Amino acid sequence: MDARELAYFVAVAEELNFSRAAERLGIAQPPLSRAIKQLERRLGVVLLERTSRRVALTAAGQVLLDEGRRALDGLAAAERRAQRAGRQDPRLVLVTKAVGDGGMMPDILAAYEREPDAIPVEVLFCGFGEHAALLRGGFADVGLLHGRPDLTGLDSEDLLVEGQIAILPARHRLAGKEAVTLADLEGEVLPRWVGLSQDGGPEVRDAGQLMQLIVMGRTIAVLPESACAYLGGDVVYVPVLDAPPITMMIAWPEQSRSPALAAFVRAATDVAAHRKPSFQQVGR
């Protein structure tokens, strides 16, 4: 099976319509139908149930669709990585979320510049939960992530564990507290992050928008404690004593052999090992 055949099948399997799939692929329908039949003969299984009214996936077809998507994504990622590696001016692409570096970015970059295998770093800012997909897709070489995302196809190393803070408008009822608990925050309006299906208050795309909404009194947020380094004077932060700790990690594609990447991971872990907490939470 070659990549072209696989792309043909995935298009038909996703559209469940040969005419739409052919239009999407930019080819005529008859050669597309022949290609799918030839693929089925070679595999010895039926991939699509066809009637005059509908096209449906068989169990074998569903498996090939799931595996085929991953294979095509892997090929595209390999192409992007090879193109970047072959540039005359190579770059290490770091993906992170705004205010998602644990306050360590300047120190990490400074430590990395001292590494003999260092190359220029290009920072790619992303939205909530997009890091892993950008790494798997070959758009980035290394990422700084929070929480426990799906790390399929990635290697990772924990950098630090942080407590959480509630970020509040300056005039909020809890703004003068030394610390709060999750029970104190019950009933508060929390933001909805773009890309996540969740109930809540206003939809938020990035940290700048979130901070503006907090200042306006439209929402509050509970974030890792390092976010306090980026706050202005119109909001306050209060430790949340019983919020679960958040792990910050560094991740990169599996089986990467890049000396530049290895040097960056080494710099990040060294900086994290010597980092002091932003504050000590009351009762911890």
N, C-alpha and C positions, 0 to 999 in steps of 0.2 A: 504494500500500500504506500503510495507516495503522498506528499503534502497536498497536491492538487486534488486528488481523489478525496482525501479526507475533508478538505475545505468544501468540496461539492456536497458531500454527505451532510456535513454540519449545517450548511445553508438550507438544505431540504428538510432536515430534521427540526431545525428551529422554525422554519416557515410553515412546515406541514402543507406545502403547496408548491408544486413543481414550477408553475408559472412565475410566482413571486420569487422563488429561489433563483430561477434563471435570470430574471430581471436584476436581482441583487448582485449576481455574479457577472452580469454583462455578457451572457452567452445565450444561445438559442435553447429552447426546451428539449428538442429531440436528443442532442448529444448529452445533455445532462441526464436524461432518463436512461440512456444507454450506459453512461458511466456508472450509475447507481446499480443497474442490473449486473454489469460486469463485476463490480465490487462484491455484490452478494454471491455471485457464482464462485469467485475466487475464495471468499471466506467460507462458503458452504453453509450460510445461514440466511434467513430472511430478516432484513433490517427494517423494512417498511411494509405495512399492510395497506394495499391500495384498492380502493373501490372507485366507482364513477363519481362518488360524492365526497369522499374524504381520504386523507392519508394519515396513518397512525403509526407510531413507533412500536415495534415489537420489544420484548425484553432485551434481545441482543442489540437492537437499535439504540435503546436507551443507554446501554453500557458503552457502546461505541460513541454516542454523543458526548457522554460525560468524559470519557477518556480522550476523545478527539479534541474537545475544547482545550483540555489541559495541554495536549501535545502541540496544538497550533499556537497556543499562548507561549509555550516553551520555545518554539521555533522563532516566534517574533521577538521574544526576549533575548534569545541568543544573537539574533541579527543586530538588535540595538546595542548590546554589550560589545559585540565585535566591532561595530562601526565606531563606538566611542574609544575602544582600546586602540584602534588604528589611526586615530587623529594625530596630527603632527603636534598638537598642543593638548595632550590628554588632561582630563579633569576627573576628580573624584566627586561624584554627585551625592550629596548628603540630603536626605529627606527628613524633615521634622515639622512639627506643628508650631505655629507662633506661640511663644511662651512655653514651649514643650521641651526645652533643653535642660531643665533643672537648674537654670542659672549658670551652667557650666560652659556654655559655648565659647566665650572668649578664651578661657583657660585651655579648653580642649584644642582649639585652633592654634593657640600659641605653642602648646606642647607638641602638636603634630608638625608644625613648621620646623621643629628642631630634629625631627626624625630624618635620617638619611634617605629614606625612600619616599618622602613626602612629595606630592604634586599639588597644584592649585585645587582648592575645594570650591565647588559650586553648590550653593544651598538652595534646595527646592522646598518651598513651604507648601504644606498640604492641609486638607481639611481633616476633621475627626475621623479616625479609622481608615484612612487611605494609605498609610505608610506601607503596610505589608503588600498590598496589591501593586504599588509602584515598584517595590523591590523585586517582586516576582516577575513583573512585566518588563524588567530591564530598563526602566526609566531612571532608576537610582541604584547606587552601589552599596549604600549603607544608610541606616536610619536610626533615629532615636525615638523610642516608642514608650508609651505608658500602659500599664495594665497587663492583661494577658490575652493579646489578640491571637488569631489563627496564624501560627508560624510555619504552616506547611511549606516545605521547600526552602526554609530559611534556617540559618544557624543564629544563635543569639547568646548574649551574656548579660547577666544582671549588672547594673551599675550602682543603683542606690534604691533604698526604700524610704518613702516619704510619708509623713502624716498628711492629713487634709485640713484645709482651711475653708471657712465660709467667707465669701466675698460679698460685702453688703453695702448698700448706699450709706452715706455718712449719717443720715438721719434715721436709719433703721432702728427699730425697737431693741435690737440686740447689739447695736454698734458699740455700746459701752462695756460689754461683757469681756472678761478676761478669757473665757472659753465657753463653749456651748456643747450640747449633745445633739444627736440626730433628732431626739424627741422635741427639742426646742425649735427645730426647723420644720416640724410638721405643719402642713397647711400653707407653706411658702410656695410661691410660684417659681418653678425651676425651668431653665431653658430647654428647648428641643434642638438637638444637634442635627444639622442637615445630613441625610444619609442614614439616619437611624429611625426606625419606626417606634415611636414612644409618645406617650401623652405628656402634656406639660404646657408651659407658657409659650412665649414667642420663639420662633425658629431662629437659630443662630448659625452663622456660617464661619465666623472666625473670632479671634480673641478681641479684636478692636470693636466689633459689633457687640460682643458680649459686654465689654466694659461700659460702652455707651448706654446699653439697656439697664445695667445696674445703676449707673449714675442717675438715670431717669426714674429709678424706682420701679421699673417694670418687671424685674426678676432679681434673683440672687444666684450664686453659683457655689458649688463645693468642688475645689480643685486641689491638686498637690500643693504642698506648702511653698515650693519654690516659686509659685506664681506671684507671691508677694513682692518679689524683686521688681516686678513690672508694673506695680500699681501706682496710680497717681494719687493726688490729694483728695479727690472727690469720693473715694471709696475706702472702706476699712476692711481688714481681715481679722477673723477670730478663729483660733484653733477649734476643731471639732474633735472632742476627746475620744468618742467611740466610733468614728468613721474608720472603715478598714484601711490599712496602709496601702499605698500605691507603689508598685515596682516600676522603676524606669530601667529600660534595657537598651542595648545596642544590638541591631540585627543586620544580617547581610545574607546574600544568596548562598545556598549550600554549595560546597565544593569550590568556592572561589579560591584562586591561587594568586591573587594580586598582592604583591609586596606593599603597594601603596595602601590598600585596604587593611592589611594586617598591621601596618604602622598606625593607621587611624584608630583601629580597635585598641591597640596597645596604649596610645595616648589617652583615649577616653577612659579606659579602665584605671590608668594611673591617676588621672585627675579625680575620678570618682572616689578612689581609695583614700584620698587626702582631703576630701571635701568636708566642711563643717556644716551641721544643720543650720537652716535659716533661723530657726528659733526652737526652743525646747517647749513642747506642749505641756500645759499644766496637767499633772497627774500621770505623766508618762516617765 
